[in-house]
Structure formats: C-alpha cells, structure tokens
Amino acid sequence: MGPWYRWLCSWFSPLTPTFFGAYVLLNLMFFYYAMPKLKGMTEFDERRGTLAFWWLSITMMLMTLAFSVAGVLQTYIERVMGLGYMTAQAQMRFWFQILAVFGLVFLGGVILAVLDLMTLRPAPAVKNSAAAMR
C-alpha cells in the first residue's frame, strides 16, 4: 500500500466513531425530522429507517473494533517486539480485510437510509382493537 493508505488509516481510525456520532447521526435526525414535514406527512412508516439506523450503528461499532484490534496489533509488533513497519502491516492485513467487508456492509446501510428518506410512505393504518372485536 502507498503512503496515502498509511495516512488514511492513521487519521481515520480514531475519528471514525467521533464523526459518526457527531455529524452522521445528527444529520440523520435532521433528515428524518424534515423530510416528512416537506412531504406533508404527520406520521410515516419507520420500520426501514429503524433498520437502517441499527445497521449503520452496529456496523460502525464493528469497524471501530477492527481498527482498534489492528492498532493494538501494530503497536505490539512494532514497539514491544521491535519488528519493522512492513512486518506489522503483513500481520494487520486480515483486520483490514475485515474492515473492507464492514465498510461494504456500512455502504448497504447508507443506501438503505437514503432510499428510505427518498421514498417515505405514510404509516400503515392501525385498526382499532375495540372495533375489530365487534
């Protein structure tokens, strides 16, 4: 991997959950508040949006875990064992492959959230339980 890859991993890893919590979740909240108002809906079907939220949150947690394990592994190999950078990178490759898979799963959650926001539909009608028993 090139130097841009090392730079990206060194800066992106600790900032991932911070930016996700501070900006992504705030924007999702704003969009889910504003889009029904713009479409004139008072209530909307929340099932797909809830699925997208949990999909994004859990995947971000797993990505952070993969970054953390790779970072601890790199620190141990380079500083405790005294081996070189490329030796550490070879041992970390597995965790970065897992990270790539989690990134693709995260992309699926992003696509689901955007699709849900663009195609919001009204909430299904709830049958009155007293009227249904008659």
C-alpha positions in Angstrom: 0.0 0.0 0.0 1.1 3.5 -0.7 1.8 6.3 1.8 -1.7 7.7 1.3 -3.1 4.4 2.8 -0.9 4.8 5.9 -2.0 8.4 6.3 -5.7 7.5 5.9 -5.5 4.7 8.4 -3.6 6.8 11.0 -6.1 9.7 10.8 -9.4 7.9 10.1 -9.2 5.3 12.8 -9.6 7.4 15.9 -12.0 9.8 14.2 -14.5 7.2 12.9 -16.9 7.0 15.8 -16.5 10.6 16.7 -17.5 11.9 13.3 -20.3 9.2 13.0 -21.8 10.3 16.3 -21.3 14.0 16.0 -22.3 14.5 12.3 -23.9 11.5 10.7 -26.4 10.8 13.5 -27.2 14.5 13.8 -27.8 14.7 10.0 -29.9 11.5 10.0 -32.0 13.0 12.8 -32.5 16.2 10.9 -33.4 14.5 7.7 -36.0 12.2 9.4 -37.5 15.3 11.1 -37.5 17.4 7.9 -38.5 15.0 5.1 -42.0 14.1 6.5 -42.7 17.8 7.1 -41.6 18.7 3.5 -43.9 15.9 2.1 -46.8 16.9 4.4 -47.0 13.7 6.4 -47.8 13.7 10.1 -46.8 10.1 10.6 -44.7 7.8 8.4 -43.6 4.2 8.3 -40.5 4.0 10.5 -39.5 0.3 10.0 -37.0 0.8 7.2 -35.5 3.8 8.8 -35.1 2.0 12.1 -33.4 -0.9 10.3 -31.0 1.5 8.5 -30.2 3.2 11.8 -29.2 0.0 13.6 -27.5 -1.3 10.5 -25.3 1.8 10.4 -24.7 1.9 14.2 -23.7 -1.7 14.6 -21.5 -1.7 11.5 -19.7 1.4 12.7 -19.1 -0.2 16.1 -17.7 -3.3 14.3 -15.5 -1.1 12.1 -14.2 0.7 15.1 -13.4 -2.6 16.8 -11.5 -3.8 13.7 -9.5 -0.5 13.6 -8.7 -0.9 17.3 -7.5 -4.5 17.1 -5.3 -3.6 14.1 -3.9 -0.6 16.0 -3.1 -2.7 19.1 -1.6 -5.4 17.0 0.6 -2.8 15.1 1.7 -1.2 18.4 2.6 -4.6 19.9 4.6 -5.8 16.8 6.5 -2.5 16.3 7.1 -1.3 19.8 7.2 -4.4 22.0 8.6 -7.0 19.6 10.8 -4.4 17.8 9.9 -5.6 14.3 9.6 -3.3 11.3 6.6 -1.5 9.8 6.1 -3.8 6.9 6.1 -6.9 9.2 3.4 -5.2 11.2 1.4 -4.4 8.1 1.5 -8.0 6.9 0.0 -9.1 10.3 -2.7 -6.5 10.1 -3.8 -7.4 6.6 -6.5 -9.7 8.0 -8.1 -7.0 10.1 -8.1 -4.5 7.2 -9.8 -7.1 5.0 -12.5 -7.4 7.7 -12.7 -3.7 7.8 -13.3 -3.6 4.0 -16.2 -6.1 4.4 -17.7 -4.0 7.2 -17.3 -0.9 5.0 -19.3 -2.5 2.3 -22.0 -3.6 4.8 -22.0 0.0 6.0 -22.5 1.3 2.5 -25.5 -1.0 2.3 -26.9 0.7 5.4 -26.3 4.1 3.8 -28.1 3.1 0.7 -31.0 1.8 2.7 -31.2 5.1 4.7 -31.1 7.2 1.6 -33.7 5.0 -0.2 -35.9 5.2 2.9 -35.6 9.0 3.0 -36.4 9.4 -0.7 -39.4 7.1 -0.6 -41.0 7.9 2.7 -44.5 6.5 2.9 -47.3 7.2 5.3 -47.7 4.9 8.3 -50.0 1.9 7.9 -53.4 2.3 9.3 -53.8 0.9 12.7 -57.0 -1.0 13.3 -58.9 0.0 16.4 -58.9 -3.1 18.6 -62.3 -2.3 20.1 -63.9 -2.0 16.7 -62.2 -5.2 15.4 -63.6 -7.2 18.3 -67.2 -6.4 17.4 
